[in-house]
């Protein structure tokens, strides 16, 4: 488990991002197509609150359906998608695009401006 946190810290160091670990009990919004193994996978982190880690993972185009994202504990993401766990230490405002052949990581300040009400309505989580 410590190796996971070390990988997250190294990812943050590589991109100059603040490290903000997520515990296994927190929840991430994951779309069905991620669970079906489709790639590339988009990830973004909003501000987090209560049991929500702030992370959302999906493939293709973001959809405005209330059921687009399903709740998944971080521990299940770690078990089911080990290639993605290294990104989850990135602080709110960070995004990534991952495929088996390449990845991109960048900061998007607009993620921090989204109001919580809007996030709750869009996420369905």
C-alpha angles and dihedrals in degrees: 000000000000089000089061092056091046090052089050092050091049091050090053092047091050092056099032091246127150111253115236112170121212120216121228091248095061121099129238127192110239126181121227093246091061088055089051092057099252117153156240094052121208120209131184135171124217124183110295129230135185109325095351117099091201093240124129123185125192145142129228118006123351107251126210094220116126091228096047093103124048121199116253128175116239089241090062092048088052091051099040101035108028092164091064101048093083090067096053094084091065111112125244111291095045127113137187139191114205134187129160090259103042146358140204128202126190144157119248113187091190089074090068093055096060112109118237093238091058092047093051092049094048098042102053087206 
